[in-house]
Amino acid sequence: MRAAGFLAATSLIATLGCSTTQEAALSAPEDLSSHACVSAEGQRFITYCASPEAAELARRQQVIERAGDDEVLPEDMVPLTVEGAPLRGPSDAGVTIHLYSDLRCPGCRALYEDLVERVDQGDELRLVFRHIPTDTVAEALALAAIAADEQGLFWDFADAVVRRGDDLRVEELAGLGEELGLDLDAWQREISRDRTARTLAADGVRADRLGVVAAPTLFINGRRHVGPLAGDELDDHLDAELKQVRAMAAAGLASHRISWRRILQNYRPVDWEQVAEADADLETGLRVSYVPRGDSPHTGAADRDTLVTVVLFVDIASEPGMDALGLWISLLSEYGRQGLQLVIKHRPQGPEDSYSFMAARAAAAAHLGDAYWEFIVGLLEGTTYPEEPGLPAAQDAVDADLRLAADLDITRPPEVFINGIRLSGRWSFDELAPLIDDQIALGATLQELTGHSGEALYRDLVEVNGE
């Protein structure tokens, strides 16, 4: 996003009503003409509202406007996002620490250990890790760590690498992965994938945007510190920031808003032209795909009322799969009446005679008997146990989901598509809620403009999100 485009976007996002509040979400301003919305320029700005990153910019702009700080300009928006990064600590922590680091350098390892110790001691700090490897060995470690994150073991891997220090050699990584309980074959495949290399490259581009030139560099609620901090010095900086955060909490500011407020106050950006040039190189962006709903199990809003179509690929017999199902059932209780529909696609893992495949086939059979959700709730509560259905149609349904998953390169469920926007790994209710709010707003706006509903509106939303 270029600087001029950014200035226009922040203005038009407000005009379009890209807000996480439900009151603003369900109607377009009266003075916004239909022609403006369907024009090429209007579509681009509607797309900003569909983007989690753009929505975050809009929320931060609203914070600035409420604060009434005339000295804060759109150029001061902060490129310190948590999207796609390993996170340690509670999502509503008052202090967010962004660490740009190398798992290999001694100073980085010492700072990492100090930060992890402090984050794990309480609930006021959250750590965000970004990779800036300084040599080929460090790059190999970074790729291995990113691949481990796909199995939910980034922090276990990073902790183990840091503990091993200079003794660890690249050829010993397989043994370390085995000790940590990684699926070694899947891990090795993930290390070699293009998307793993793109994730590492994206961290480098973010570092360029921030003007990070040395490892380690950390941002404590947006305040930059270059180089390793000694224990007492680190404590002094953290204590000073925590004092401010606690004062804001005592004044009644919601805990999940405090960190961004402080980041807006503390961060000093690099030259904007450098930011724009680096931003143009960041191609990882949103991954958006149309996923057909087909005859898969679904619940929530009726088709004609659906504003947000969520397609979840899941292994219902796995712990991450059970967690994902529980999370989305919770989100349905909040958003089902506002237009959220949940569609389930099965992506069992392991051999075809495994428990995962048996559970998927049993669920498919339950769906054929109109008892799918009773089966899923029983599975979550531990009162239902899968039995082989012996129905060819159940196997056919699972096979169809597997073919679709293969087409979309889904190898490590759960993965979810929210109006086509693809998210991998584990997410929390609080992390997903702003995106769902934004998509409800977008769906309501497009429905008003086009008159579409059901499948036609779903395709419209995927198209706009992908622009």
QUIFENWO-V668120 format. One line per field, one symbol per residue. phi: phi as a letter, one per 40 degrees, with the letter a starting at -180 (. if undefined). A space follows every 10 residues. Layout:
phi->???
This chain:
phi->.ccccccccc ccdcccgcbc ccccccacdc cccccccccd cccccccdcc cdcccccccc cccccccgcc ccbdccdbcb cbdgbcbbhc cbdcbbbcbc abcbcdcccc cdccccdccc cabbbbbbbb cbcbaccccc cccccccccc bgbdccccdc ccccgcccbd cccdccccdc gccccccccc dccccccccc cccccccccc gcbabcbbbc fgccbbgcbc dcccdccccc cccccccccc chcddcccdc dccccccbcc dccccccccc ccbcfcbbac bccfbcdaah ccdcbcbbcb bbcacccccc cccccccccc ccccbdcchc bbbbbcbcbg cccccccccc cccccccccf bccccccccc cgbbbcbccg bdcccccccc ccccccccfc bbccbbbbfg ccbbgcbbdc ccdcccdccc cccccccccb gcagcccdcd ccccccc
